[in-house]
Amino acid sequence: MTYKISDACIACGACVDTCPVSAISEDGEKYKIAADKCTDCGACAGNCPVEAISQE
């Protein structure tokens, strides 16, 4: 399962630098995770201050 960023995202960018495969990018007013790049490591979820990242 890959991780997904919900609408609760506040676009703080805290998750971007924690992703070891650069799967997270800005998408308008929030961020998104490229499912084809995500390796399911969970580093981004553990670093999100509003818990907007979860597994699909």
C-alpha positions as CSV (number, residue, x, y, z in Angstrom):
1,M,0.0,0.0,0.0
2,T,1.2,3.5,-0.8
3,Y,0.8,6.6,1.4
4,K,-1.7,9.3,0.6
5,I,-1.9,13.0,1.7
6,S,-5.4,14.0,2.7
7,D,-7.2,17.4,2.5
8,A,-6.0,18.0,6.0
9,C,-2.6,18.9,4.6
10,I,-1.5,22.4,5.6
11,A,1.3,22.6,2.9
12,C,4.0,23.0,5.5
13,G,6.5,20.9,3.5
14,A,7.6,18.9,6.6
15,C,7.1,15.7,4.7
16,V,9.1,16.6,1.6
17,D,12.6,16.4,3.0
18,T,11.9,13.1,4.8
19,C,11.0,11.2,1.7
20,P,14.1,9.2,0.6
21,V,12.9,8.7,-2.9
22,S,11.5,12.2,-3.6
23,A,8.0,11.0,-4.1
24,I,6.3,14.1,-2.6
25,S,5.7,17.2,-4.6
26,E,3.6,20.4,-4.3
27,D,0.1,20.2,-5.9
28,G,-1.6,23.5,-5.6
29,E,-2.5,24.2,-2.0
30,K,-1.3,20.9,-0.6
31,Y,1.3,18.2,-1.4
32,K,0.8,14.8,-3.1
33,I,2.7,11.5,-3.1
34,A,3.5,9.8,-6.4
35,A,2.3,6.3,-6.0
36,D,4.7,4.9,-8.6
37,K,7.7,6.3,-6.6
38,C,6.5,5.7,-3.0
39,T,8.3,2.8,-1.3
40,D,5.9,2.6,1.7
41,C,8.7,3.5,4.2
42,G,6.3,5.7,6.3
43,A,8.9,8.4,7.0
44,C,6.6,11.1,5.7
45,A,3.7,10.0,7.9
46,G,5.8,10.1,11.0
47,N,6.9,13.7,10.2
48,C,3.5,15.2,9.4
49,P,2.4,17.7,12.2
50,V,-1.3,17.4,11.4
51,E,-1.4,13.6,10.6
52,A,-2.6,14.2,7.1
53,I,-0.6,11.2,5.7
54,S,-1.9,7.7,5.9
55,Q,-1.7,4.4,3.9
56,E,-4.3,3.8,1.3
